[in-house]
Amino acid sequence: MAINFILVVALLLAALWTVMTARLIRSAFGLALTSAVLAILLFRLDSPMAAVFELSVCAGLIPVIFVTTISLTHRLSQDAFQIRQKERWGKYWYLLVIVVLVGVLLSRRALLPDVPLPVVTHPTDVRIVMWNMHHVDLLGQVAVILAGVFGVVILFKEVKK
Amino acid sequence: MLPLFILVPLFCLILLNVPPKAIVKRPAFWLVAALPLVQVFLTAFHPVAVWDEIRNPFNSYFIFNLSVDALSTVLLLSIGIVVFIAALVGRYTLSGETQRFNFFNLLLVAFLGMNATVMVQDIFALYVFIEVTAVASFILIAMQKDKPALEGAFKYIILSVVATVLMLSSIALIVMAAGDTSFAAVSSAIRAYPASVLVKVAVNLFLCGLFIKAGIVPFHGWLPDAYSAAPSSVSVLLAGIITKVSGVYVLIRMVVTVFGIEQSPQAVLMFVGALSIVAGALAAIGQSDFKRMLAYSSVSQVGYIILGLGCGTPLALAGAVFHLFNHALFKTLLFVNAAAVQEKLGTVDMNKMSGLSVKMPVTGATSVVALLSTAGIPPLSGFWSKLIIAMALWQSGQYAYTIIAVLASVLTLAYFLSMQRRVFFGKLQEGLENLTEARLGLILPAIILAVVTVGVGLAFPIVLDKLILPVQNILK
């Protein structure tokens, strides 16, 4: 229970960093970190399938898309970065409060779905879920990472020139 | 055998990038063109039923939950044809060996992504491969890095991300209800709780995501920019097959196989289908950019497919899938024609061209074949698919939608004849006296596609019997 609590706090901090940082690339990295922590939490809560999806989508696929897109943008100067960073904290300080409140609300029984939740029969071992049940997805991950690499090479390398 | 449709392109992709570039740059085209040709041969002449029985060494190491039915076969055939044509057009229109090599690499990524999309049997795997195709498309659109290309790519990725959010939220809700992501588990969970708000929200979120991917009105904002800003070979690929696989095929698969026709909002599907037909056609009339006009025409033609899907009868479904196949053929042909015109004139502004048929007779003649098929003129392939959709609508008592579908065909004919008159007929534009026909690399794909379009129309009973009518079985 204590570990889960620490993970929730780490999750909130990582998510907050993702939103508050003014550097896009750090934001993409923060999102991947948030997803990785959330995946660990889901594993601990006996939802290995959701954890694998979280890990592959938000720590794998989506950062690839973001990094490819960010490679088309110009980097902020140090001065502009510092000004924007201050502005973000001033504008969005209340986000953490909202996230905690929504979390508490969603955890109430009244918000549970109107269908009986199925009994999960999948193996709880992450290795089995990852390697034995989703071979096709793994191929997709490899393909999307290759596409991301091509994206960075094609778009970023020549833009720098 | 089915995993090979994904593994072979992936292997070729690695093969192209491991040896020094100087060695692989030249043969890259032949490799990329050969793969879709083999796929066309397999899907056209090889019975699907025996595919699963053919063993290969990969089966011992990988567990792939893949399956091919009549619907997937039509899509695999269309993917093979359009990817082959895109490779040909890319070879002759992209400048520089490096740009061509990059294009072939991304074409392979999109190829394997689309193949996997039409074969997977799991809602999450489906999402992963839609994204694989989307990432490849986004980079392909932005490849030229000029302002319109970046703007088109940006709009595409933003709306694609919105679609992704909707689909992922839906998958999360579905997993909550079904406990699994396989098509079978999701389907039985949805049928078990037809009145559940959770299930209804999940179904509608997924459908909205797919409306964006398919470019259906009112979610079509990204489509004209992406089609017109991309290089010609990429426009061919996007308009010919990518939006059809990522949006239209997945919509048909989800509505028919996973959600079930009765659980899907048929009235909404028919309404947005009819709206797309009319709005797309009206928007196409006012365009002076050749490629933008074709993009709006795509919105309109996809509307027919959605209208047939929404009707939900076996005949309407067969008509919708037939029109999907035909649209892949004639829209690819029209974009090849646009590529030829752009290559020779350096512009796609229809106000700056007239009488091109005199100097570009093959391009002019093949565009007439494509436009007549799009407008549904007999005996070309587009006529038969529109006729089947109209017949199915009439039989199911949807008289108003039948009339809209038929009248919109007149609109289609109007904007295409207007295009033909402005671009190809009439007096040759001053200053174009030295114009010559496009090179063989652009004429050959146009001739192939025109022959197939006419051939499918003339051999309609055979195509219908062997390829299209079996699609009705997926409703059972």
Interface residues (C-beta under 8 A of the other chain):
Chain A: M49 A50 F53 S56 V57 L61 V64 I65 T68 T69 L72 P113 D114 V115 L117 P118 V119 V120 T121 H122 N132 M133 H134 H135 V136 D137 L139 G140 Q141 V142 A143 V144 L146 A147 G148 F150 G151 V153 I154 L155 E158 V159
Chain B: I6 L7 L10 L13 F62 I63 F64 N65 L66 N102 N105 L106 V109 L112 G113 A116 V120 D122 F124 A125 Y127 V128 F129 E131 V132 V135 A136 F138 I139 A142 M143 K145 L150 I157 V161 L168 I171 L173 V175 M176 A177 A178 G179 D180 T181 A189 Y193 S196 V197 L198 V199
